[in-house]
Structure formats: structure tokens, C-alpha cells
Amino acid sequence: MVDLAREMTSRGHEVFIGLRPTNQWQGRFDFIPPERFLHVSVRNSFGMLSANRIARFLTNNRIDLIHAHVARDYLAAAVAARSAKTRLVITRHVMFPMKSFHRLALRNVDRAIAVSPAMVEHLERIFPRKKIVVIPNGIMCEASGEDISVKAAEFRAFHSIPRYAPLVVTLGELKPLKGQRDFVLAANQVLKSHDDAYFVIAGRDNSIDQKFRRELKRLAKVLGLEDRIVWLDWLDDLAPLLAAADLVVSPSHSESFGLAILDAMAAGAPVVATATDGARILISDTAALVPIKDPLALATAITSYLDEPDKRRQLGARLASEARSKFSLASMCDATERVYQEVLES
């Protein structure tokens, strides 16, 4: 959303942003004037009071189109768009089926964007096929110009990871669906042949009680991995972590696209992933894909790439090339801008 807003602004469009009052993201939109922000809480999918506030904001600012990215916001955006006579686009970022009542409630959606072809079937249960368009997520692939070896060394030194120890990383919100439990079990297996390896689990448990994070740490303790796993929360800058990683792993049980995988690919990091719909879209090398919910197969693949540095480097180079050619930020923004234009001209 930040990247899309920045690119649309650079192309001369007037962009307005709706965020929760308690958001932690507004600083990322420093290119948007303060008066173009609406602070509103949509507490659930029936946030009608919020819909009225959104509608007034749309009308007062003569906004032509509203683009909703989160399922909780769809209904409020639909009601606001009807009231303000504004066109409506939604993006579906997750694979979960939508509710049957959405078929009626979201009739005024002009386009439904799917971030992967695998999601089209789910969306066809709600929207006519002519309203659905596939636009894969895009990412900035240009090199930063900084010495990545320096970043890698600094990251390892800061987290007390030996400079030449194998480092295996996974990124993503801490929840069972993301497969971090399988990652911990696989790490235990990997250490049997690479006893000098270290592992990073980067991501937050966004649940209120943080139960899953505690479960993961308890499992690591039972397996005796406490001194080999580094736990990190949200990272504003992934570059040092990805530069330091010998291998990035996506152990997820379900991915509609896999933005963390694409982040790693764009950074030139080799990636091993479970064969989710999202991973299969991004990674063409089947040797780097393993069965879902199979920690032993995951450990075998990790070990294989740690055993063969040349094979690992070649995988990273291929994935970086594919990220640049197929999933650039410019391509995503070009396609999204075309959708906006088509909707407004129809």
C-alpha cells in the first residue's frame, strides 16, 4: 500500500490515505500532505458509523475512487462508495473464501484485484469474472548501492552470530498457518549435520495473548535450541538480515502470494519454500519447493543447500533475476493504474 501510494503520487495522482488513529504507519507516508489523511477505525466488517465518516471524506475531497485492501474494510468502503457516488476497487490479499453475503453487499465493487491466479476461483464465487483482474504484488528490485557484505557482518556481530556460521532465516507473522513450528523442528534436524548453524525467526505474534510465540519458544527450549535461534520482531529494514542469510525459508501452510519470499528473492537470497500456491507462482525451481507440513523434507532441502554453496548461490541469482523480470513494483503499479483508468472511464 505504501509503495503503491508513493508511485501513484509520483505519477501525478492525488492520493488520500485512510488509517486507524492508533496506526504505526503514517510515518511511512511522509510524501502525503497531512490534510489528506483520514483517521478512522473500522472495528469489524459492519462498521457503518465509520462508513459515514469515510463517505463524508470522499465527498468533501471530491475523491474519484476508493481502494480497500483489507477484508474488514470492504463493507464500510462499499457503503461509503455508494453514498459518495465513488467508484470502488478492492484487493484480495489472502486465500480464505469470502462470505456468501458479500455477493450482495459488494455489488458495487467495480474491480476485485487478486494478487495471484490461485485466488480467482474464490473471487468468482462472489463477483462476475469480468470484474476480477490478477495483479501480482510488486517490489522495488533496484540495488541500494550499499555494500551488502558490510550490512551482513554488522547484523551477525550485533546478534552474536559467528561470521561464517550457516544462517537460516524465516520471515512472517507468528501464527500456526505460517509454519514456524515446522521450521523449529526442521532446525533441530539440520543441526545434526550442521552443528554450527544458526536460525532467525523474524515476525510478531499479533494475538492478544501471544500464545503461539510462547509455544514456539517452549518447543525450542525442549529441543535445546535456545542458543541457536534468534527471535526478532518487526524489522523496518530487511536488508541487513537478508544480506546475512545463507538461506531464507518459507515454511507456510498457505500463501496466496508470498511477499516475504519476494523480498528475499529481490535481495538475491536463495529461498526454500513449502509448495503453497503463492510459492509456486514465485519460485520456478521445483528443487527449492518441499511438501507442506513436512519438517523432515524441509530439513532435507535446507541441508542440501547448506552442503552445496555453489548450488545455493546459483539459486539466489536465478530468483533475483525472476523477481526483477516478473514482479517489479513498476509492473504492479502500471497494472493497477490501468484498472483505475478503466473503472473511471466506464
C-alpha positions as CSV (number, residue, x, y, z in Angstrom):
1,M,0.0,0.0,0.0
2,V,2.8,2.4,0.8
3,D,4.7,1.6,-2.4
4,L,1.5,1.9,-4.5
5,A,0.6,5.2,-2.9
6,R,4.1,6.6,-3.4
7,E,4.2,5.5,-7.1
8,M,0.7,6.9,-7.8
9,T,1.7,10.2,-6.2
10,S,4.9,10.4,-8.4
11,R,2.7,9.9,-11.4
12,G,0.7,13.0,-10.6
13,H,-2.4,11.5,-8.9
14,E,-3.9,12.9,-5.8
15,V,-3.7,10.2,-3.1
16,F,-5.5,10.1,0.2
17,I,-4.9,7.6,2.9
18,G,-7.3,6.1,5.5
19,L,-5.7,4.7,8.6
20,R,-6.6,3.8,12.2
21,P,-6.0,6.6,14.7
22,T,-3.7,4.2,16.5
23,N,-1.7,3.3,13.4
24,Q,2.0,2.8,13.4
25,W,2.3,3.5,9.6
26,Q,1.7,7.2,9.0
27,G,5.4,8.0,9.1
28,R,5.9,5.8,6.0
29,F,3.6,8.1,4.1
30,D,5.8,11.2,4.6
31,F,5.2,12.1,0.9
32,I,1.4,12.6,1.6
33,P,0.3,16.1,2.9
34,P,-1.2,15.9,6.4
35,E,-4.6,17.1,5.3
36,R,-5.0,14.1,3.0
37,F,-5.3,11.6,5.9
38,L,-8.5,10.2,7.4
39,H,-8.1,8.6,10.8
40,V,-11.0,6.1,11.2
41,S,-11.4,2.8,12.9
42,V,-13.3,0.0,11.1
43,R,-13.7,-2.3,14.1
44,N,-15.4,-5.1,12.2
45,S,-16.9,-5.7,8.7
46,F,-20.1,-3.9,9.7
47,G,-18.5,-0.6,10.6
48,M,-21.4,1.6,9.4
49,L,-20.5,4.6,11.5
50,S,-17.1,4.5,10.0
51,A,-18.7,4.2,6.6
52,N,-20.5,7.5,7.1
53,R,-17.2,9.3,8.1
54,I,-15.5,7.7,5.0
55,A,-18.3,8.9,2.8
56,R,-18.1,12.5,4.0
57,F,-14.3,12.4,3.5
58,L,-14.8,11.1,-0.1
59,T,-17.4,13.8,-0.9
60,N,-15.5,16.7,0.8
61,N,-12.3,15.9,-1.1
62,R,-14.0,15.0,-4.4
63,I,-12.3,11.7,-4.5
64,D,-13.0,9.6,-7.6
65,L,-12.1,6.2,-6.4
66,I,-11.6,4.3,-3.2
67,H,-9.3,1.2,-3.0
68,A,-9.8,-1.1,0.0
69,H,-7.1,-3.7,0.9
70,V,-8.3,-5.5,4.0
71,A,-11.5,-7.7,4.2
72,R,-12.6,-5.9,7.4
73,D,-12.8,-2.6,5.4
74,Y,-14.7,-3.9,2.3
75,L,-18.3,-3.4,3.5
76,A,-17.6,0.0,5.0
77,A,-15.9,1.1,1.8
78,A,-18.8,-0.3,-0.3
79,V,-21.4,1.7,1.8
80,A,-19.2,4.8,1.7
81,A,-18.7,4.5,-2.1
82,R,-22.5,4.2,-2.7
83,S,-23.2,7.2,-0.5
84,A,-20.5,9.4,-2.2
85,K,-21.1,8.0,-5.7
86,T,-17.5,7.0,-5.8
87,R,-16.0,4.0,-7.8
88,L,-14.7,1.1,-5.7
89,V,-11.8,-1.3,-6.1
90,I,-10.8,-3.9,-3.7
91,T,-7.7,-6.1,-3.4
92,R,-7.8,-9.6,-2.0
93,H,-4.5,-10.5,-0.4
94,V,-5.4,-13.8,1.3
95,M,-6.7,-17.1,0.1
96,F,-9.6,-17.5,2.5
97,P,-13.0,-17.8,0.9
98,M,-15.3,-14.7,1.3
99,K,-18.7,-14.9,2.9
100,S,-21.8,-15.6,0.8
101,F,-23.4,-12.3,1.9
102,H,-20.6,-10.4,0.2
103,R,-22.2,-11.3,-3.2
104,L,-25.0,-8.9,-2.4
105,A,-23.2,-6.5,-0.1
106,L,-20.3,-5.8,-2.6
107,R,-22.4,-5.5,-5.8
108,N,-20.9,-2.0,-6.3
109,V,-17.3,-3.2,-6.4
110,D,-16.1,-2.2,-9.9
111,R,-12.9,-4.4,-9.8
112,A,-11.6,-7.1,-7.5
113,I,-7.9,-7.5,-7.7
114,A,-6.4,-10.9,-6.9
115,V,-2.7,-10.9,-6.1
116,S,-2.3,-14.4,-7.6
117,P,-4.2,-16.6,-10.2
118,A,-5.0,-19.1,-7.5
119,M,-7.3,-16.6,-5.8
120,V,-9.5,-16.2,-8.9
121,E,-11.7,-19.2,-8.2
122,H,-12.5,-17.9,-4.7
123,L,-13.4,-14.5,-6.1
124,E,-15.6,-15.9,-8.8
125,R,-18.0,-17.1,-6.1
126,I,-18.7,-13.5,-5.2
127,F,-18.0,-11.4,-8.3
128,P,-18.6,-11.8,-12.1
129,R,-15.4,-12.9,-13.9
130,K,-15.3,-9.7,-15.8
131,K,-14.8,-7.7,-12.6
132,I,-11.8,-9.8,-11.5
133,V,-8.2,-9.0,-12.5
134,V,-5.0,-10.6,-11.4
135,I,-2.2,-8.2,-10.4
136,P,0.7,-9.8,-8.6
137,N,2.4,-7.9,-5.8
138,G,5.4,-5.9,-7.0
139,I,8.6,-4.9,-5.2
140,M,11.4,-2.5,-5.6
141,C,14.3,-4.5,-7.0
142,E,16.9,-1.8,-7.6
143,A,20.2,-2.3,-5.7
144,S,20.6,0.1,-2.8
145,G,24.2,0.8,-3.7
146,E,25.4,0.0,-0.2
147,D,27.9,-2.8,0.5
148,I,25.8,-5.7,1.5
149,S,28.8,-7.6,2.9
150,V,29.2,-4.8,5.5
151,K,25.5,-5.0,6.4
152,A,25.7,-8.8,6.7
153,A,28.8,-8.5,9.0
154,E,27.1,-5.9,11.2
155,F,24.0,-7.9,11.5
156,R,25.9,-11.0,12.6
157,A,28.0,-9.1,15.0
158,F,25.1,-7.4,16.6
159,H,23.3,-10.7,17.2
160,S,26.4,-12.6,18.2
161,I,26.2,-14.9,15.2
162,P,29.7,-16.2,14.1
163,R,30.7,-14.6,10.8
164,Y,31.0,-17.9,8.8
165,A,28.3,-19.9,10.6
166,P,25.4,-21.1,8.3
167,L,22.5,-18.8,8.9
168,V,18.9,-19.9,8.0
169,V,16.1,-17.3,8.2
170,T,12.3,-17.3,8.1
171,L,10.1,-14.2,8.0
172,G,6.4,-13.7,8.7
173,E,3.8,-13.1,11.3
174,L,4.0,-15.7,14.1
175,K,0.9,-17.9,13.7
176,P,0.4,-21.6,13.1
177,L,-0.6,-21.1,9.4
178,K,2.9,-19.6,8.7
179,G,4.6,-22.9,9.7
180,Q,7.2,-21.6,12.2
181,R,6.6,-24.8,14.3
182,D,7.8,-26.8,11.3
183,F,10.8,-24.5,11.0
184,V,11.9,-25.2,14.6
185,L,11.5,-28.9,14.1
186,A,13.5,-28.7,10.8
187,A,16.2,-26.7,12.6
188,N,16.6,-29.5,15.1
189,Q,17.2,-31.9,12.2
190,V,19.6,-29.6,10.3
191,L,21.8,-29.2,13.4
192,K,22.5,-32.9,13.3
193,S,24.7,-32.4,10.2
194,H,25.5,-28.7,10.5
195,D,26.1,-28.3,14.2
196,D,27.4,-24.8,13.7
197,A,24.2,-23.4,12.1
198,Y,22.1,-20.6,13.5
199,F,18.5,-19.7,12.8
200,V,16.5,-16.5,12.8
201,I,12.7,-16.3,13.3
202,A,11.6,-12.8,12.4
203,G,8.0,-11.8,13.0
204,R,5.4,-10.7,15.5
205,D,2.7,-12.7,17.2
206,N,-0.1,-10.2,16.8
207,S,-2.6,-12.1,19.0
208,I,-3.5,-10.6,22.4
209,D,-2.1,-13.4,24.5
210,Q,1.0,-14.1,22.3
211,K,0.3,-17.8,22.9
212,F,1.9,-19.1,19.7
213,R,5.1,-17.2,20.3
214,R,5.3,-18.8,23.8
215,E,4.6,-22.3,22.3
216,L,7.4,-21.8,19.8
217,K,9.9,-20.7,22.4
218,R,8.9,-23.6,24.7
219,L,9.5,-26.1,21.8
220,A,12.9,-24.6,21.1
221,K,13.8,-24.9,24.7
222,V,12.7,-28.6,24.9
223,L,14.8,-29.3,21.8
224,G,17.8,-27.5,23.3
225,L,17.9,-24.8,20.6
226,E,17.7,-21.7,22.8
227,D,21.3,-20.6,21.9
228,R,20.8,-21.3,18.2
229,I,17.6,-19.3,17.4
230,V,17.5,-15.5,17.3
231,W,14.0,-14.1,17.8
232,L,13.2,-10.8,16.1
233,D,10.0,-8.7,16.0
234,W,9.1,-6.3,13.1
235,L,12.1,-5.1,11.1
236,D,11.8,-1.8,9.3
237,D,14.8,-2.7,7.1
238,L,15.1,-6.3,6.0
239,A,18.3,-5.6,4.0
240,P,20.8,-6.5,6.8
241,L,19.0,-9.7,7.7
242,L,18.7,-10.9,4.1
243,A,22.3,-9.9,3.4
244,A,23.4,-12.0,6.4
245,A,21.3,-15.1,5.5
246,D,22.7,-18.1,3.7
247,L,19.2,-19.4,3.1
248,V,15.7,-18.0,3.6
249,V,12.9,-20.5,4.3
250,S,9.1,-20.1,3.9
251,P,7.5,-23.0,5.9
252,S,4.0,-21.7,5.4
253,H,0.9,-23.9,5.2
254,S,-0.9,-21.5,2.9
255,E,0.2,-18.4,0.9
256,S,-1.8,-16.6,-1.7
257,F,1.3,-14.8,-2.9
258,G,4.2,-14.8,-0.5
259,L,5.6,-11.3,-0.2
260,A,8.3,-12.3,2.3
261,I,9.5,-14.8,-0.4
262,L,9.6,-12.0,-2.9
263,D,11.5,-9.7,-0.5
264,A,14.2,-12.4,-0.2
265,M,14.3,-13.0,-4.0
266,A,14.7,-9.3,-4.7
267,A,17.6,-9.2,-2.2
268,G,19.3,-12.1,-4.1
269,A,18.9,-14.6,-1.2
270,P,18.3,-18.2,-2.0
271,V,14.9,-19.4,-0.9
272,V,13.5,-22.8,0.1
273,A,9.7,-22.9,0.5
274,T,6.8,-25.2,1.0
275,A,4.8,-25.7,-2.2
276,T,1.9,-23.3,-1.4
277,D,0.0,-21.6,-4.3
278,G,2.0,-18.4,-3.7
279,A,5.4,-20.1,-3.6
280,R,4.7,-22.0,-6.8
281,I,4.0,-18.7,-8.5
282,L,7.2,-17.1,-7.4
283,I,9.7,-20.0,-7.4
284,S,10.1,-21.9,-10.7
285,D,12.9,-24.1,-9.4
286,T,11.0,-27.2,-8.1
287,A,14.1,-28.4,-6.2
288,A,13.6,-25.5,-3.9
289,L,9.9,-26.5,-3.1
290,V,9.0,-29.0,-0.5
291,P,5.8,-30.6,0.7
292,I,3.6,-28.6,3.1
293,K,3.6,-29.6,6.8
294,D,6.7,-31.9,6.4
295,P,9.5,-30.7,8.7
296,L,11.8,-33.6,7.7
297,A,11.5,-32.8,4.0
298,L,12.1,-29.1,4.9
299,A,15.2,-30.1,6.8
300,T,16.5,-32.2,4.0
301,A,16.2,-29.3,1.5
302,I,17.9,-26.9,3.9
303,T,20.7,-29.3,4.5
304,S,21.1,-29.9,0.8
305,Y,21.6,-26.2,0.0
306,L,23.9,-25.7,3.0
307,D,26.0,-28.6,1.8
308,E,26.5,-27.0,-1.7
309,P,27.3,-23.3,-1.6
310,D,27.6,-23.1,-5.4
311,K,24.1,-24.5,-5.8
312,R,22.8,-22.1,-3.2
313,R,24.4,-19.1,-4.9
314,Q,23.0,-20.1,-8.3
315,L,19.5,-20.4,-6.8
316,G,19.8,-16.9,-5.3
317,A,20.9,-15.4,-8.7
318,R,18.0,-17.1,-10.6
319,L,15.4,-16.0,-8.1
320,A,16.8,-12.4,-8.1
321,S,16.5,-12.4,-11.9
322,E,12.9,-13.7,-11.8
323,A,12.0,-11.0,-9.2
324,R,13.3,-8.2,-11.4
325,S,11.7,-9.5,-14.6
326,K,8.3,-10.7,-13.3
327,F,7.5,-8.9,-10.1
328,S,8.7,-5.3,-10.3
329,L,7.0,-2.5,-8.5
330,A,6.6,-0.6,-11.8
331,S,4.7,-3.6,-13.3
332,M,2.3,-3.8,-10.4
333,C,1.7,0.0,-10.4
334,D,1.2,0.1,-14.2
335,A,-1.5,-2.6,-14.0
336,T,-3.2,-1.0,-11.0
337,E,-3.2,2.4,-12.7
338,R,-4.8,0.8,-15.8
339,V,-7.6,-0.7,-13.6
340,Y,-8.2,2.8,-12.1
341,Q,-8.5,4.3,-15.5
342,E,-10.8,1.6,-16.9
343,V,-13.1,1.9,-13.9
344,L,-13.3,5.7,-14.2
345,E,-13.8,5.7,-17.9
346,S,-16.5,3.0,-17.9
